[in-house]
Each structure stands twice: as C-alpha cells, then as structure tokens.
Amino acid sequence: MSIGTVIKGVQDIMRKDAGVDGDAQRISQLGWMLFLKILDDREKETELIRDDYVSPMPEKLRWRNWASNDEGITGDELLDFVNDEVFRKLKELQPRTEDDDLSIVIRSVFEDSYNYMKSGTLMRQVINKINEIDFNRSKDRHTFNDIYEKILKDLQSAGNAGEYYTPRAVTQFMVQMTNPQLGDRVMDPACGTGGFLTNVIEHVRNNYVNSIEDEQLLHNCLFGVEKKPMPHLLCTTNMLLHGIGVPSNIRRDNSLARPLRDYTPKDKVDVVVTNPPFGGQEEDGVEQNFPTKFQTRETADLFLVLIMKILNAGGKCAIVLPDGTLFGEGVKTRIKEKLVDECNLHTIVRLPNGVFNPYTGIRTNLLFFTKGKPTEEVWYYEHPYPEGYKSYSKTKPIRIEEFKPEKEWWENREENEHAWKVPVEDIRKNNYNLDIKNPHTVEENHGDPEELLEKYNSLTSEIEETRNMLKLELKAAFEEN
C-alpha cells in the first residue's frame, strides 16, 4: 500500500469522528500523532548508534509502548490514556538535565496541541494506519516528505491573514541563489511549516556536508520562529523528518513582539530566507517595538525592518514581498530608503500573477540584498509564464525548471527582454518607488479612454433597453394567463 493511500485512509477515518471538524483539525490531530511516531522511529535509530542514549520521554508514553501494537488498547481506555496521560504529562514535561533540549521541544509541541477525537476505536484505526509507515526506511521517509508537503498545502486556505504556502520551486530558487554555506547561521523569522529551512538543509547537505561534524554544525546553525501553534508543530515535525534530531532552534514566538533595540550581536545571523505574512495587520502595540519613523501595523514592512537589524555585515537575504511594498509610500518609503542606504539591493525578480494560486492572486516579488554596502543599481528580472500558460493553478504550479534562465543570467548579467537595471539615483528621484516596469515590453494599446467610455455607455444603454423589453414581454405573458 502506498503512503499516499495510508494518509488518505487516516483522513477518511477521522471524518467519521464526531470531534474532528474540518481540515485544520484533522491536520492538527494528524500532526501530533506523526510527531510521536517519527520521534520514536528516530529514537530507535539513535539507540542503535548510541548505547548510552536515554529518551526524555516517560517510558509509558513512548509510541512503541502504547501505540505500535495493532492489538493494543482501544476504545475508552485508549481515549482516557491519551487525554489523561499523554497530553497531561507531555504538556508539563521538564528537562532532566541542563542540555536536555528535546524535552523542551516535546513540551512546546504539546502545550498548544489538542486531541480532537472522541472515539477511541477510530483513534486506534488511525494509529494502526500510521504504523504502516517506517520513518527509518529511506524509501518511506522520502515518499512521506512529498506527502507531507501535500498535507501542508492542504492546510492553506485563502484569506488566512496573508499566510500562504510558498511553492517549493520558489523556496528552492531563493535558497540556491542565496547559497548558504556550512557554518552560516540561517534564519526564517516567520518560518510557518518550515519550507525554507528544509530547502536550506537539503542545499547545505548536498553541497557542503562531508562528515558527522559537518552535519552537527548544520543542525546548530538553523533558526526558525513561528507564532501560531499548528504551523509550529508541523515545522518541528518537518525538521525531524529531515534528520534534525533535536529541533530546539524552532521557537514558538512572534519575532515582531520583541523590541528591536533588545536584539544583540548574539542574535545576528548570516542568511535570512523568508516569506513573511503580508496583507495582515499586527496586533495593537507591536509597532511600538520599532523606531517611530518605521512604525506600522503592516506585517511584511515590520519584518523587513527586523531583517535589516538582525543581519550581520555581509549577511544575505531573500524575501517574498507583494507589489504594495514596492510602490507604497509613507512608512514604506522610509523603509525602502533605509534598505538601499544600508544594503545592496542587487536583484528583484518579478513573479507573474497566480504563483500563489489558488490561495491569492496578489502579485509578488523576490528581493535579494546584502547588508553592509549601499545599493548602486538594482537589477530586475521579469519571470515569464511557460509557453502556453496564462496563469498558474493548483494542478499547474510554478516549477523549478522555469528558473533556469535566471540562474544562467545570475552570474553574467546583461540586459535582455526579461532583464533590466536601474541606477539607484533614479530610484531616489522617484521617491524610492521600486515598482519599475520592464522597459522592453511594449505596453498593449487599450485604446483612447474617451472612446472606450463612449462604447461602455452605449453598451450599458443597450443592456438596459433589452432588460426593459424583457420585463414588458413577461408582464404581458402573465396577464394573458
């Protein structure tokens, strides 16, 4: 049986349970169960390598001791055990030693998790399905990575405070062009379910990790912050899936809730890759954590100010931002002035409509900058649709292969039909408006505005006349009857 079938089977069983209402609760329920199963499989692997390994999990609560036996406890007994033992004790789990970070990770996962299921019999069926996956088997783990990405996509829904799943092709391209090295401190301050960080893991592993020591260094150099409980749980599980045994640097917090002045040199990082929430408004008072001239409730703008603060000199950033940031005025202008004065904003990749379909139609841009030297010129690259496409969709998403022209152009930049450069003086003169159209594109002539208005009025008049005639005919028909 394929893993995709297993996960579909799990979700079908959950739909029968009276306590689980909607996709979000199903995914949350599946999330903590997968976390415990993946953690247990990882611990089995660690026990084979290290004779002295001691799990921070109370023995009775380890997956192997209550869940892995298909004929194990079920019904009300299982339900009571999960509610009264697993959740109650894991929410209060204390570290055994000063460096027992895994206990803290487990507790943080369960602090805001819930058991929504009301039927212990259905819960046993779900557990037995999950047991069909062996996360220590390489094939199962790699297949599940793809399924997990689908689960994360399913979680996203339009209008969710500006939070959208970032297509894998986009995260991959941003990480590749930023090219984090082994030993670089890499952060996503709005990490969601961990898409950027997992791409960083794959990139650094494939290019720079050659020993156990290198792998451990990679683990210690990844940092993520996510303020919402469910994405934090899913991100922590995602890190375990990608071999980060103790994902203690994935914190549940709001990066913007800390006063900017409180960030110290030890908080600084070398690389930031992120897609901060945009279109959303921060809660009252958060803007007070920022200098007066940068105070705003717009989340994406505040993240841009934060990133400029936490980057080391020479540090690199790749960030997804909406068109509104590029042309916006007021506080946005002051933030962009700071950006070009303190950083080299060397590249803006303009993405076409629909990259984030079906979640949002907002046009987005990928900004790449390096802190420490002011901007002299900004290169723009307009990403075209593939041939035959008019937009992207859930079944036709953007693909990494489409970025091949950008990658080839990246190190040897020349103007072409998709690429152009703008001196920073022009940007300053234009009040830091970064919304600069491709000069090589001939604007489609939509006609004379007055002529179009006249046609519109004439058409409206014809429609009104037809509507009135239809009303009269209907009235006459009813009167005859």
C-alpha positions in Angstrom: 0.0 0.0 0.0 1.4 3.5 -0.9 2.0 6.1 1.7 -0.4 8.4 -0.1 -3.1 5.8 0.4 -2.2 5.4 4.1 -2.6 9.2 4.7 -5.9 9.3 2.7 -7.1 6.4 4.8 -6.2 8.3 8.0 -8.1 11.3 6.9 -11.1 9.2 5.9 -11.3 7.6 9.3 -11.0 11.0 11.0 -14.0 12.2 9.0 -16.2 9.6 10.8 -15.2 11.0 14.2 -17.7 13.5 15.8 -15.0 15.5 17.5 -12.9 16.4 14.4 -14.3 19.3 12.5 -12.7 20.3 9.2 -9.3 20.1 7.5 -7.5 22.2 10.1 -8.4 20.0 13.0 -7.7 16.8 11.0 -4.2 18.1 10.2 -3.6 19.2 13.7 -4.7 15.8 15.0 -2.5 14.0 12.5 0.3 16.4 13.4 0.9 15.4 17.0 0.4 11.7 16.2 3.0 11.8 13.4 5.3 13.8 15.7 5.3 11.0 18.3 5.7 8.2 15.6 8.5 10.0 13.8 10.3 10.8 17.1 10.0 7.2 18.2 11.4 5.9 14.9 14.3 8.4 15.2 15.0 7.3 18.8 15.2 3.7 17.6 17.8 4.7 15.1 19.7 6.7 17.8 19.7 3.7 20.2 21.4 1.5 17.5 24.2 4.1 17.3 24.5 5.1 20.9 24.4 2.6 23.7 24.1 5.4 26.3 21.0 7.1 24.8 18.2 7.8 27.3 14.9 9.1 25.9 13.5 12.2 27.6 10.0 10.7 27.1 8.5 8.9 30.1 8.7 5.2 29.2 5.0 4.6 29.4 4.3 7.4 26.9 6.7 6.4 24.1 4.8 5.5 20.9 6.3 1.9 21.0 4.8 1.2 24.4 1.1 2.2 23.8 0.6 2.7 20.1 2.8 0.4 18.0 0.9 -2.8 18.8 -2.1 -3.1 16.5 -3.9 -5.2 19.1 -3.1 -2.7 21.8 -5.5 -0.6 23.9 -8.5 0.8 22.2 -12.0 2.4 22.8 -12.5 4.4 26.0 -9.3 3.0 27.6 -7.2 4.5 24.7 -9.1 7.8 24.8 -8.6 8.1 28.6 -4.9 7.2 28.3 -4.3 9.8 25.6 -6.2 12.6 27.4 -5.1 11.9 31.0 -1.6 10.6 30.4 -0.1 11.6 27.1 -1.3 15.1 26.9 -1.3 16.0 30.6 2.2 14.8 31.2 3.8 15.9 28.0 2.4 19.4 28.4 4.3 19.6 31.7 7.5 17.7 30.7 10.6 19.0 32.4 14.2 18.7 31.2 16.2 16.1 33.1 19.5 18.0 32.6 20.6 21.5 31.5 21.2 20.4 28.0 18.1 18.3 27.6 16.7 20.4 24.7 14.5 17.6 23.4 12.2 17.7 26.5 11.6 21.4 25.8 10.8 20.6 22.1 8.3 17.9 23.1 6.7 20.2 25.7 6.4 23.1 23.2 4.7 20.8 20.7 2.1 19.6 23.2 1.5 22.9 25.0 -0.9 24.1 22.3 -1.9 20.7 20.8 -5.3 19.0 21.4 -6.8 15.6 21.0 -10.0 16.3 19.0 -11.0 12.7 18.5 -14.0 11.5 20.6 -13.9 7.8 19.6 -11.1 5.6 20.9 -12.0 2.9 18.4 -11.5 5.3 15.5 -8.3 6.6 17.1 -6.9 3.0 17.2 -7.7 2.6 13.5 -5.8 5.9 12.7 -2.8 4.8 14.8 -2.7 1.4 13.1 -2.6 3.2 9.7 0.2 5.4 10.8 2.1 2.3 12.0 2.3 1.2 8.3 4.9 3.9 7.7 8.5 3.2 8.9 10.4 6.5 9.1 13.7 4.7 9.4 13.2 3.2 6.0 14.8 5.6 3.5 12.1 4.9 0.8 9.3 5.5 3.2 10.9 8.7 4.6 11.5 10.2 1.1 8.0 9.3 -0.1 6.5 10.7 3.1 8.4 14.0 2.5 6.3 14.5 -0.6 3.1 13.5 1.1 3.9 15.8 4.0 4.3 18.7 1.6 0.9 17.9 0.2 -0.6 17.9 3.8 1.0 21.4 4.3 -0.5 22.6 1.1 -4.0 21.3 2.1 -3.8 23.3 5.3 -3.5 26.6 3.5 -6.7 28.5 2.6 -7.4 31.9 1.1 -7.8 34.8 3.3 -5.9 33.3 6.2 -4.3 36.6 7.4 -2.0 36.8 4.4 -0.3 33.4 5.2 0.2 31.3 2.1 2.1 28.2 1.2 5.2 29.1 -0.7 5.6 26.9 -3.7 8.6 24.6 -3.4 10.1 25.9 -6.7 10.2 29.4 -5.3 11.8 28.4 -1.9 14.3 26.3 -3.8 15.3 29.1 -6.2 15.6 31.6 -3.3 17.9 29.3 -1.3 20.0 28.3 -4.3 20.6 32.0 -5.2 21.4 32.9 -1.6 23.7 29.9 -1.4 24.0 29.5 2.4 27.4 27.9 3.3 28.2 25.3 6.0 28.5 27.3 9.3 26.3 30.2 8.2 23.7 31.0 10.8 20.4 30.8 8.7 17.1 32.1 9.9 13.5 32.3 8.9 11.8 34.7 11.3 8.3 33.7 10.1 9.0 30.0 9.3 5.5 28.6 9.1 5.7 24.9 8.4 9.4 25.0 7.6 9.6 25.1 3.7 12.6 27.4 3.5 14.5 25.7 6.3 14.1 22.2 4.8 15.4 23.6 1.5 18.4 25.0 3.3 19.1 21.6 4.9 19.0 19.9 1.5 21.1 22.6 -0.1 23.9 22.6 2.5 23.9 18.8 2.9 24.1 18.3 -0.9 26.9 20.8 -1.4 29.0 21.2 1.8 28.4 18.4 4.4 31.2 15.7 4.3 31.4 14.4 7.9 29.4 13.8 11.1 30.9 17.0 12.5 29.7 19.0 9.4 26.2 17.5 9.9 26.1 18.6 13.5 27.3 22.1 12.6 24.4 22.3 10.1 21.9 21.3 12.9 23.2 24.0 15.2 23.0 26.8 12.6 19.3 26.7 11.7 16.8 29.0 13.4 13.1 29.5 12.9 10.4 31.4 14.7 6.6 30.8 14.2 3.9 32.4 16.3 1.0 30.0 15.5 0.8 26.6 17.3 -0.2 24.4 14.4 2.4 25.6 11.9 5.0 25.4 14.7 4.1 21.7 15.4 4.2 20.9 11.7 7.6 22.7 11.3 9.1 20.8 14.2 7.9 17.5 12.7 9.3 18.6 9.3 12.7 19.2 11.0 12.6 15.7 12.5 11.7 14.3 9.1 14.7 16.0 7.6 17.1 14.5 10.1 17.3 17.3 12.7 17.1 15.1 15.8 16.6 17.9 18.3 14.9 20.9 16.6 15.3 23.1 19.6 16.0 26.2 17.5 12.5 26.2 16.1 10.7 28.5 18.6 7.1 29.3 19.0 7.1 33.1 19.3 6.3 36.3 17.4 9.5 37.7 16.0 8.0 41.2 16.0 6.9 41.1 19.6 10.4 41.8 20.8 11.6 45.4 20.9 14.1 46.0 18.1 16.6 47.5 20.5 16.7 44.3 22.5 18.3 42.3 19.7 22.0 41.9 20.5 25.1 40.7 18.4 24.4 37.1 19.6 21.0 37.3 17.8 22.6 38.2 14.5 22.6 35.8 11.5 24.3 35.4 8.2 21.4 34.4 5.9 17.6 35.1 6.1 15.2 33.4 3.7 11.6 34.1 4.3 8.1 34.8 3.1 6.6 36.9 5.9 2.8 37.2 6.1 1.6 40.2 4.0 -1.7 41.9 3.8 -2.2 41.2 7.5 -2.2 43.6 10.4 -0.2 43.1 13.6 -1.9 43.2 17.0 -2.1 46.5 18.9 1.2 47.7 20.4 3.5 45.6 18.3 4.6 48.6 16.2 5.8 50.2 19.4 8.7 47.8 19.3 10.1 49.7 16.3 11.6 53.2 15.9 8.9 55.8 15.4 9.6 56.5 11.8 9.2 52.8 10.9 6.0 52.2 13.0 3.2 50.5 11.0 0.7 47.7 11.5 1.7 46.1 8.1 3.4 42.8 9.0 5.6 42.5 5.9 7.1 46.0 6.4 8.0 45.3 10.0 9.7 42.1 9.1 11.8 43.9 6.5 13.0 46.4 9.3 13.7 43.4 11.6 15.7 41.6 9.0 17.9 44.6 8.3 18.6 44.7 12.1 19.5 41.0 12.6 21.7 40.5 9.6 25.5 40.5 10.1 27.6 42.8 7.9 27.9 40.9 4.6 24.7 38.9 5.5 22.3 37.9 2.7 18.6 37.9 2.5 16.0 36.6 0.1 12.4 37.7 0.8 9.0 37.4 -0.8 7.2 40.8 -0.8 3.9 42.0 -2.5 3.8 44.7 -5.2 2.3 47.0 -2.5 5.7 47.2 -0.7 7.4 48.2 -3.9 5.2 51.2 -4.8 3.8 52.1 -1.3 4.5 55.5 0.2 4.8 56.9 3.8 6.4 54.5 6.2 7.1 52.2 3.2 9.2 54.9 1.6 11.3 55.4 4.7 11.9 51.6 5.0 13.0 51.4 1.3 15.3 54.4 1.8 16.9 52.5 4.7 17.1 49.4 2.6 19.0 51.0 -0.3 21.2 53.1 2.0 22.3 50.2 4.3 22.1 47.2 1.9 22.9 46.3 -1.6 19.5 45.5 -3.1 21.0 43.9 -6.1 18.1 41.9 -7.6 14.3 42.0 -7.7 12.7 39.0 -9.5 9.2 40.0 -10.5 6.8 37.0 -10.5 3.8 36.8 -12.7 0.2 36.6 -11.4 -1.0 33.4 -10.0 2.2 32.0 -8.4 0.3 31.6 -5.2 -2.9 30.3 -6.7 -5.4 29.2 -5.5 -4.6 31.0 -2.2 -4.2 34.5 -3.5 -3.9 36.4 -6.8 -1.6 39.1 -5.2 1.4 39.8 -7.4 4.7 39.1 -5.6 8.4 39.8 -5.9 11.6 38.1 -4.7 14.0 40.7 -3.3 17.7 39.7 -2.8 20.0 42.0 -0.8 23.3 42.0 1.1 23.8 44.1 4.2 26.8 46.4 4.6 27.2 48.4 1.3 24.6 50.8 -0.2 22.8 50.0 -3.4 24.4 51.4 -6.6 22.0 49.8 -9.1 19.0 47.4 -8.9 18.7 44.6 -11.5 15.2 43.4 -12.3 14.2 40.1 -13.9 10.7 39.6 -15.0 9.8 35.9 -14.7 7.7 34.9 -17.7 5.0 32.3 -17.9 6.0 29.0 -19.5 4.8 28.7 -23.1 1.1 28.0 -23.4 0.4 29.2 -19.8 -1.8 32.2 -19.0 -1.7 31.6 -15.2 -0.7 29.0 -12.6 -3.1 26.8 -10.7 -3.2 24.0 -8.1 -2.7 21.4 -10.8 -0.2 23.5 -12.8 2.1 25.2 -10.2 5.4 27.0 -10.9 8.3 24.6 -11.4 12.0 24.9 -10.5 12.9 24.2 -14.2 11.4 27.6 -15.1 14.1 29.4 -13.2 16.9 28.0 -15.4 17.2 31.3 -17.4 17.5 33.4 -14.2 20.2 31.0 -12.9 22.2 31.2 -16.1 21.8 35.0 -16.1 22.7 35.5 -12.4 26.5 35.5 -12.6 26.8 37.1 -16.1 24.2 39.9 -16.1 23.2 41.5 -19.3 20.0 43.3 -20.3 17.6 41.2 -22.3 13.9 41.1 -23.0 13.3 40.0 -19.3 16.2 41.8 -17.5 17.0 45.4 -17.0 18.9 47.6 -14.5 18.0 50.8 -12.8 20.6 53.2 -11.2 19.8 54.0 -7.5 19.8 57.7 -8.4 16.7 57.1 -10.5 15.0 55.3 -7.6 15.8 58.1 -5.2 14.4 60.7 -7.6 11.3 58.6 -7.9 10.7 58.7 -4.1 12.0 55.1 -3.7 9.3 53.6 -5.9 10.7 50.1 -6.7 7.7 49.2 -8.9 9.6 49.7 -12.2 8.0 48.1 -15.3 10.0 46.2 -17.9 11.2 48.8 -20.4 11.5 46.1 -23.1 7.8 45.3 -23.0 5.6 47.2 -25.4 2.5 48.3 -23.5 -0.6 46.9 -25.1 -2.7 49.8 -26.5 -6.1 49.5 -24.9 -7.5 52.5 -26.9 -8.5 56.0 -26.2 -10.1 56.4 -22.8 -12.9 58.7 -24.0 -13.7 56.4 -26.9 -13.8 53.4 -24.5 -16.1 55.3 -22.2 -18.5 56.1 -25.0 -18.6 52.4 -26.0 -19.2 51.4 -22.4 -22.1 53.9 -22.1 -23.6 52.7 -25.4 -23.4 49.1 -24.3 -24.9 49.8 -20.9 -27.8 51.6 -22.6 -28.4 48.7 -24.9 -28.5 46.3 -22.0 -31.0 48.5 -20.1 -33.2 48.7 -23.2 -33.2 44.8 -23.6 -34.0 44.4 -19.9 -37.0 46.7 -20.2 -38.3 44.9 -23.3 -38.0 41.6 -21.5 -39.9 42.9 -18.5 -42.7 44.1 -20.7 -43.0 40.7 -22.5 -43.0 38.8 -19.2 -45.7 41.2 -17.8 -47.8 40.6 -21.0 -47.4 36.9 -20.7 -48.5 36.8 -17.1 -51.6 39.0 -17.8 -52.7 36.7 -20.6 -52.7 33.7 -18.2 
